[in-house]
Amino acid sequence: MTARLLVSRSAAFRRFLESILAPPAGRDEIDRQVAAIIRAVRGGGDRALISLTAKYDRVRLTRARLRVAKSALVAARRDLAPAERRALELAARRIAQFHRRTLAHSFHYRDRSGMRLGQLVSPIQRVGIYVPGGQGAYPSSLLMNAIPARVAGVREIVMVSPPSPAGDNPAVLAAAEIAGVDEFYRVGGAQAVAALAYGTASIRPVDKIVGPGNAWVQAAKRMVYGTVDIDKMAGPSEVMVIADRAANPDWIAADLIAQAEHGSGDESAILLTPSRALAEKVAAAIDVALADLPRAAAVRRVLKGRSALVIVEDLAEAFSIANRVAPEHLELELEHPRRWLGRVEAAGAVFLGAMSPAPLGDYLAGPNHVLPTGGSARFASPLGAYDFLKRTSIIEGSAGALKRLGPAVARLARMEGFEGHARAVEIRSAPKGRARKR
């Protein structure tokens, strides 16, 4: 049996849960390497990008080939197989439709004191999106990052993605054209994040960097935060399934495998069920499914690591565990899943019912597949159009408002020891423009 079975009240499960909740190891060494890469890009610019791409991606570029020509994007969309192009365009439409509903809007109002208050909501002007690549191709990730930015009104969308020795992937190029990417550079890893943050001769700096990537990419995003904004720290894929005895074991096995096959080996796939019979059937179904799965070896690595089929006391305990883990994807394979939605306190995305597998959300349901991982769903949200908006407070006072509110402002300022603050308010209502003495 490939999958491990655990009982929630056992010491083995407690050790497993502690390992799931523990922070990832090896961060200090990764940080050291990433800091060196960032220094190299800040000092060497394009020359460093080309050298680091040759070292890490085994692709030799010239400065002229760093940027993908716009004509290549247009041609890729035109030449892509019609069925594939239609699938990308369908996904793009559905993503845009969903994210338009998430937009915040500017507002203003006049309060009882006569002061006019409001908030100006405006798009970030220039955004960098990181799309994983190299040995894989992820047009869906491109759409999920670029389209919400476009919906929000971002003026310039700059994409970076590691090149492959096999050349540009046509589906990725076509997706970039469909999503409205303005600039596309053949560079990845921590060096791409550094280029977006600090700029080179070929790549102008951006205001925000979003998108998933490996541990080096995430470390680089964390290190450049403050120079630019970032979306979140995205880790390996996670799925947790809560199922009752009526659930289909073959379907659950397929869903666990789907998130485990990404390939890093650090993914997590967990089943929580009060039914031992179901857990055993899922274990058997996993073995059958892996017999002819192309990425079976990668899935087996995950199932031996951060994965388990857990027999819980009841569904209430299952939700308690789920809320501690705060998984990226939470599937409720329950007879009446909507009745249990109120029990969910922390999850990146919730999939209700047997007809809602996580891959539906990975590609074209509409909500974003860039989700909080590693327990960060306790405080973080999915990537959305709102991530590409900034807010500016608007305050318009008046003589009447200062008359009503000024004394309280001055009193609060003096409570904190700021006499200058108090006088800046009082001078506007004092006779002949002079602040009253206290």
Order of alpha helices (4+ residues) and beta strands (2+ residues): beta-alpha-alpha-alpha-alpha-alpha-beta-beta-beta-alpha-beta-alpha-beta-alpha-beta-alpha-beta-beta-alpha-beta-alpha-alpha-beta-alpha-beta-alpha-beta-alpha-beta-alpha-alpha
